[in-house]
Amino acid sequence: MSRQDSRLAHPPSADDLALLAERAFAAIPHRLARHVEGVGIRVEEMPDEEVLRDLGIESPWDLTGLYSGTPLTRRSVGDIARPPDLIFLYRQPILLEWIETDEDLYRLIRNVLVHEIAHHFGFSDADIAAIETEMRESG
């Protein structure tokens, strides 16, 4: 879905982004997807002040997504119940980036998902670049 898509009469809604995110999440490479089975996706308009403060980010427009949860590598069978892991996508910052870059919205959301998952699990920038190349080559 490019910005110039004539079928769009209004900016994509949170539901529109959630549908694209589900499709993108299902298409990420196995070596990344195996780390995030059962992770939910939530689309919110903007990051809240607490999230920005915790991450040391001044402008809410600088945060397009966030992985919130406990990596599989830090879990044990003795753990107490915890809230489910979630990936937050922030609609307004994503739409701003979409407008500024003219990137395909599906690809933009896919890239945000990949970055959030990969950084959360300690992948290096080189690992992330390799995954992105793999995704571009596979469509």
KAPEGI-V630089 format. One record per helix or strand of 2 or more residues. SS is the DSSP state (H for helix, E for strand). FROM is the first residue (numbers start at 1). LEN is the number of residues. Records with the same first field share a line. If there is no record, write none. Layout:
SS: FROM-LEN + FROM-LEN
This chain:
H: 14-13 + 30-4 + 49-7 + 60-3 + 72-3 + 91-11 + 105-16 + 125-14
E: 40-5 + 65-4 + 86-5
